[in-house]
């Protein structure tokens, strides 16, 4: 789990530093969203692999981590937006490469991964107690 987090944070930071994301269009936001979704699905794949799940368990782990990642990304977006409003940078973050850009991207990724992990932890707790079907 730590390796997934480290790789995701390094990837998003490096891509932002290298100015890979297009500015002034939807492509930059969609590229970032793809990175966040890929990281959340990687958490689900890791959970399914490490716990030696069956086919249904793999499907459940991937879907739960995806939904948890979306929820975590939503919560992270609210937190990051409020933090940016407190700093009030001059201009767009992607154009000025303000340090808040890297902090906000990494904070958003951490919230996404935390949401995916918490959702999996909740489902795994139900799996252990037997209240959810025998997946």
C-alpha positions in Angstrom: 0.0 0.0 0.0 2.9 2.3 0.8 4.5 1.6 -2.6 1.2 2.4 -4.4 0.9 5.7 -2.6 4.6 6.6 -3.2 4.4 5.8 -6.9 1.1 7.7 -7.3 2.5 10.8 -5.6 5.7 10.7 -7.5 3.9 10.3 -10.8 1.4 13.1 -10.3 4.2 15.4 -9.1 6.6 14.6 -11.9 4.0 15.0 -14.6 2.9 18.3 -13.2 6.5 19.5 -12.9 7.3 18.4 -16.5 4.2 20.4 -17.7 2.6 17.4 -19.4 -1.0 18.3 -18.7 -2.7 20.6 -21.3 -3.7 24.0 -20.1 -6.9 25.8 -21.0 -8.9 22.7 -21.9 -10.7 19.8 -20.4 -7.8 17.5 -21.3 -5.7 18.4 -18.2 -8.5 17.7 -15.7 -9.4 14.5 -17.5 -5.7 13.4 -17.4 -5.6 14.0 -13.7 -8.9 12.2 -13.2 -7.5 9.2 -15.1 -4.4 9.1 -12.8 -6.6 9.3 -9.6 -8.9 6.5 -10.9 -6.0 4.3 -11.9 -4.5 4.7 -8.4 -7.8 3.8 -6.8 -8.1 0.7 -8.9 -4.5 -0.3 -8.1 -5.5 -0.3 -4.5 -8.3 -2.7 -5.3 -6.1 -4.9 -7.3 -3.5 -5.0 -4.5 -6.2 -5.9 -2.0 -7.6 -8.7 -4.1 -4.1 -10.1 -4.9 -2.8 -9.9 -1.3 -5.9 -11.5 0.2 -6.1 -14.2 -2.6 -9.6 -13.5 -3.5 -11.7 -15.5 -6.0 -13.2 -14.0 -9.1 -16.1 -12.4 -7.3 -13.7 -11.1 -4.7 -11.6 -9.4 -7.4 -14.7 -7.8 -8.9 -15.9 -6.6 -5.5 -12.5 -5.3 -4.5 -12.0 -3.3 -7.7 -15.6 -1.8 -7.7 -15.4 -0.9 -4.0 -12.0 0.7 -4.3 -13.2 2.7 -7.4 -16.3 4.0 -5.5 -14.3 4.7 -2.4 -11.7 6.5 -4.5 -14.4 8.7 -6.1 -15.8 9.5 -2.7 -12.3 10.3 -1.4 -11.6 12.5 -4.4 -14.8 14.4 -3.8 -13.9 15.1 -0.2 -10.3 15.9 -1.2 -11.5 18.4 -3.8 -13.4 20.3 -1.2 -10.5 20.4 1.2 -8.0 21.4 -1.5 -10.3 24.1 -2.9 -10.6 25.6 0.6 -6.8 25.5 1.1 -6.2 27.2 -2.3 -8.7 29.9 -1.3 -6.7 30.6 1.8 -3.4 31.0 -0.1 -4.9 33.0 -3.0 -2.2 32.5 -5.6 -1.8 35.0 -8.5 -3.2 33.3 -11.6 -3.9 29.7 -12.5 -1.8 27.1 -10.6 -1.0 25.1 -13.8 0.4 28.2 -15.5 2.3 29.8 -12.7 3.6 26.5 -11.2 2.9 27.8 -7.7 4.0 25.4 -5.0 0.4 25.1 -4.0 -0.1 23.2 -7.3 2.1 20.3 -6.1 0.6 20.4 -2.6 -2.9 20.3 -3.9 -2.3 17.5 -6.4 -0.6 15.4 -3.8 -3.3 16.1 -1.2 -6.0 15.2 -3.7 -4.2 11.9 -4.5 -3.8 11.1 -0.8 -7.5 11.7 -0.2 -8.4 9.5 -3.2 -6.2 6.6 -2.0 -7.5 7.0 1.5 -11.1 6.8 0.3 -10.3 3.7 -1.7 -8.5 2.1 1.3 -11.2 3.0 3.8 -13.9 1.6 1.6 -12.0 -1.7 1.2 -11.4 -1.8 4.9 -15.1 -1.4 5.6 -16.0 -4.2 3.1 -13.3 -6.5 4.4 -14.7 -6.0 7.9 -18.1 -7.2 6.7 -16.4 -10.1 4.9 -14.7 -11.2 8.1 -17.9 -11.1 10.2 -19.9 -12.9 7.5 -22.7 -10.4 7.3 -22.1 -9.9 3.6 -22.3 -13.0 1.2 -19.3 -15.3 1.0 -17.2 -13.3 -1.4 
